[in-house]
Amino acid sequence: MTVLAPSDDIAALLAIMAKLRTPGEGCPWDIEQDFASIAPYTIEEAYEVADAIARGDLSDLRDELGDLLLQVVFHARMAEERNAFAFGDVVRAITEKLIRRHPHVFGQTPNLTPAQVKDLWDRIKADERRAKAEERALRGLPAPSDAGALAGVPAALPALTRALKLQQKAGRVGFDWNDVGAVIAKIAEEASEIAEARRAGASDDVVAGEVGDLLFAAVNLARHLGVDPESALRGTNAKFERRFASIEAALAARGQTPAGSSLDEMDALWNAAKAAEKRPGT
């Protein structure tokens, strides 16, 4: 029996994954997985990487990056079992892509500004999409369904992030507001439409649609202000958790719980926690 040990060599990780997937001697749970069943874990691990970064925990980040790398190795192993591709093919594909998309580093277009680099990256990606569509046509396959200006925004992205990317793509072809003031006015308009829908007794689906429009407009405002909406909301979530924990602690000191307290009591404690956060040295 092959003895596997911890190692900093990627070959060891590939060997461990192969062992886990080997019928008769591997792990029953790992063996029964497929791409679809593992995909949610891949998304979850990416979020845990982002969480470690937000917390500034580099030790945890190391571990979470390892968990994310495992997802790549897992998918590559399953593909290799189907004779589709292997881990080495994944590495080759990304190295080719990085070299192709950085001609200012590896080619003949040096000394570009960051803005020029971004424009060049977008043009190269567009060329890649066209080449892929042409290659599919030569093989008699239908064109990708996302071949328009909004192409390449995965449906599985978090809704705020996906809204941001859709707006960025639309903006590149001129479909955008000219100033922040217009976006703020749009937010006010969307909020009033929610109120009007409620006054008119609109269905839950209609109200939900209006709320979605308001959220989309809020993402647009964040984009125009140079704020990442996903990061901003994560920060606000953390702030809410922190202040609510302060409310719970203050109530517990009085022998109370949130469920047994009035909204006025909790609101006063919320304002106290908010004020404490703003005081210097606290």
Summary of the structure (lengths in Angstrom):
residues: 282
radius of gyration: 25.2
end to end distance: 58.8
largest distance: 74.2
contacts: 671
relative contact order: 0.04
helix: 72%
strand: 0%
